[in-house]
Amino acid sequence: MTVQLDWPPAVVDRLTEEARQKGLSLDEYVLQTVIQQKGPNGGDEAEKRSRRESAAARIRELRKGVTLGPDLTIRDLINEGRRF
């Protein structure tokens, strides 16, 4: 697929220089940058993954020491749910 962009010359010059420093063509550099930076919903996938992992770790930490009570079991909760 071909995409044509009408960017200001200063932007093109800056991107071309960055591509040259990395040993890539401008096309390769722009494609690589877009793929690395943005996921399908416009967010940074690595950042999202990191936040999800951090949230999961916080949840696991908060759960430590939390119990149902001395005489309440998972089985009791399952049976309670079946009543309705």
Stockholm file with secondary structure:
# STOCKHOLM 1.0

chainA/1-84         MTVQLDWPPAVVDRLTEEARQKGLSLDEYVLQTVIQQKGPNGGDEAEKRSRRESAAARIRELRKGVTLGPDLTIRDLINEGRRF
#=GR chainA/1-84 SS CCCCCCCCHHHHHHHHHHHHHTTCCHHHHHHHHHHHHCCTTSSCHHHHHHHHHHHHHHHHHHHTTCCSCSSCCHHHHHHHHHTC
#=GC SS_cons        CCCCCCCCHHHHHHHHHHHHHTTCCHHHHHHHHHHHHCCTTSSCHHHHHHHHHHHHHHHHHHHTTCCSCSSCCHHHHHHHHHTC
//
